[in-house]
Amino acid sequence: MPHPSVPRIGRTVAGLTAVAACSAGLLAAPGPASATPDPARAPGAPRSGTYPNLAPRPPMGWNNWSYYMCDLDEKTVLDNARALVRTGLAGKGYRTVTVDDCWMSRQRGAEGQLLADRTRFPHGMAYLGRQLHRMGLEFGIYTDVGTHTCEKFPGSLGHFRQDAEQFARWKVDYVKADGCNVPVAPGHTKEETFRDLYGRMSRALHATGRPMTFSVSAPAYFQFDGDSVWHRVIGWSAEVGNLWRGGRDVALQKNTPAAKWSSIVYNFRYNSRLAGLQRPGRWNDPDFLLAGASGLTRQEMQSQMSLWAVMAAPLISSTDVGNLPPAAREVLGNERIIAVDQDALGVQGRVVAQDDGSAVLSKPLKNGDRAVALFNAGATPRTLSVTAGRAGLPEAGSYRLHDLVTGRRTHAERTIEAREVPPHGTVLYRVTPD
């Protein structure tokens, strides 16, 4: 009798209508159970990982899933890769091109090996990797630690070593492992099972000798199991991989603009609570950037980019890069904001002030500056502020503010303020003590 499978967390946006109705409420101050723990004391805080640190900065790149889902093929992937180079986004860091679910044949080969769908990928995956490498890009691929992927293609369960060696032969640089269809055997807990399977995949990838950045999806399957379990899963995910999906998928291209915005706010809220569980080189991942032909406003695209950067999140775009509107290209390509995300100190910014419709985050930077984001999630303009001390800045006579979106430079004394922040807008300052 087959063991029951853990239901998938990703691939849906169920509940986003309800989320849209209370998007402002998502920013309400969390209670004691959801407060960000101190990293030195948190029971699930990452320890020194056994998997090599292959991502000293948050990964950047492109993934097909949110925009294309299973409507992908070799031409789509390579066209987007060429567009990353042509638009200059690759030169700004967006270099890892990851093929998500649905690239495989429905059946493994005669020797148990994964096979590319030859209709979608007529030249195979090794060829795809060679083409990406010739463009100066990196090759990412998707698998699942369960019996099947979320879209019911073959999973890696029972084939961890074989699949890892095949990825290494294909010169893969980045592996995203989902957690759909994981059978939990009698006498074992869900967490024990996930930890065992992700550990096996981790060891198999490491044993190949090829450096492959490992993206773990396990925490997303424990988001609603209570904070203590969720944080513990994040703790061991940091031992077996380089980054981890913390919760629900961001919305899909087919969803309404309102649903997309609600999913961005939702993912921001859960990820902002996890700052104490991240450390440099081991990254919380709140999912893809939606800037593009998405129906989102310029302010909404900019807010996601700014908030993700302050949270030191991976910057992985999921859009049609070749048809980016100018505003989306400017948002994704803003080097001042990318520099905040990629700062060498590698610390996730924390919420230092919030109410029902706004949040202020502060992120320390390696040169002693602070990145301060003032986010208005509400439907009307608001003036937002925070004291320099609360933002973690040292005492100084004044502070220089560099607006990283507009480039405008101003000064402040004791209070960091943004006047009339538009609805769904974020002002991001780089603050330097004078």
Secondary structure, DSSP 8 states (H G I E B T S, - for coil): ----B----SS--TTHHHHHHTTGGGGS---GGGS---TTT-TT-----SS----SS--EEEESHHHHTT---HHHHHHHHHHHHHTTTGGGT--EEEE-TT-B-SS--TTS---B-TTT-TTHHHHHHHHHHHTT-EEEEEEESSSB-TTSSB--TT-HHHHHHHHHHTT--EEEEE--S-B--TT--HHHHHHHHHHHHHHHHHHT-S--EEEE-GGGGGTTS-HHHHHHHHHHHHHH-SEEE-SS----TTS-HHHHHHHHHHHHHHHHTTGGG-BTTBEEE---B--SSSS--HHHHHHHHHHHHHTT--EEE-S-GGG--HHHHHHHT-HHHHHHHT-TT----EEEEEETTEEEEEEE-TTS-EEEEEEE-SSS-EEEEEETTTTT----S-EEEEETTT--EEEESSEEEEEEE-TT-EEEEEEEE-
